[in-house]
Amino acid sequence: MGAKWMWLVTAVVIVIVVIVAVSWRMGWFPLGGGKYQAVFLTNNQVYFGKLSSPKSDYPVLRDIFYLQVTQTLQPQDPSVPPPVGGQQIQLVKLGNELHGPMDEMKINKDQILFIEDLKLGSQVVQAIEAFKTEQ
């Protein structure tokens, strides 16, 4: 009876290894072990978040942020110099827009130009972490 159990345990371990390998190959695990990525799209938009299923036809981005550029026409406080070029850049959390999107985006892989993993010390990741601590 010991040989049958050994055979069963070996078969179960092989099945688990195959499932994990296929899942990893299909991109069902997030890139970068849960780190943030910058996803650059063909329409010149860049979204920051955690990407999963990168090899599927519709990779999924969660915990999404994007940059919003506003033009400063007149400074509110004349003693403070205006931003360079008169533009102010702000990191915005997805979800507060008029149409009220969920914090998940399925992106057509054909619209993705490239993906970059972000360093923990990057200004974007630091801004995301600061946003989360304020909430």
N, C-alpha and C positions, 0 to 999 in steps of 0.2 A: 504494500500500500504506500510506502514511502516514495517509491519511484514515480507513482502516479501523481502524488502531490508535488513532487519536484518538477515534473513535466508541466503541470497546471500552473505553478508559480512562474516558471520560465516563459510559458506562453503569455501569461498576463503581463509580465514585464515587457516582453517584446511588443505586445499590442500597445501598451502605454507609451513606449519609446516611439513607435510609429505614429501614434496620434499626436504627440508633442512635436515631432519632426515635421509632420504635414502641417500642423497649425502654425508653426514658426515659418515654414516656407510660404504658406498662403498669406502671411502677414496678419494673422489674427492677434498677435501680441503687439503692444505699442512699440514704436521705434524708441530707441534711447532709454529704455527702462523707465518710462513715465516722465522723462524730461520734456521740456517744451521744444517745439519745432516752429520754424518760420516756414509757411507754405506760400510760395510765390505763384500767382495765377497769371494766365494769359491776358487778363483784362487789367493788368498792372496793380491789382489788389494784393495785399500781403496780410495774411492772418497768422496769429500766433496762438498755439494751443498744443494739445496732446493728440497726436495722430495715431490711429489704429487702423488695421487692415490696409496698409499702404500698397499692397499688391493687388487689391480687389479693383473692380471697375469703378467703385465709389468708396474711396477711403473716407474714414470718419474722423472729423476733428472735433474735439471737446475742450471745454474750459477755454473758450475762444476770446481773444482780444484783437483789436486792430488799431491802427494809427489814424487819427483824425487831424487834419491840418486846417487851422482857421486863420484867416487874414485879419490882422490887427489894423484897423483904419486909423483909430485915434487912441493913444494910451489913456487909460483911466486915471493913472497917477502920473503927472508930468515929471515928477522927480525920478521915476523909474524909466530907464532907457527901454525903447521898444525892442522886441526880439529881432535878431538878424533877419533881414529880408522882409520884415513886417509879418512873419508867419509864426504861429505858435503850434507846436506839435503836442498832441495829447494821446495817451493810451486809453482806449475805451473798451469796456467790457461788453460783449455782445449780449443782447437781451432787452435793452431799454429802448430800442427803436420803436417807431410808431406801429409797425406790424407785429411786434412782440415775439420775435423768434425764440425758439428753445436754444439752449446752450449746446447744440450739436449741429454739425454741418456735414452733410454727405456731399463730397466733391467729385465731380466727373474727373477721372484720372487724366483725360485728354486735355483738361483745362489747367493742369498743374505743370508749371515750367520746371521747378525744382524745389527741394525741401532741404532745409538746413537745421541741424541740431543746435540749440542755443546753449552757451556756457552758463553755468550757475551765476557767474558774476556779471553777466551782460546787463546793460541798462534796462532792457525789456523785461528780463526775468526779475530783476530787482523791483521794477515798477509793479509787476504782477504780484509779487510777494507782499509789497507794501499795500496794494489794494486789498489783498486777502486779509491782512492783519487789521485793516480798518473796518472790515465788514463784521 
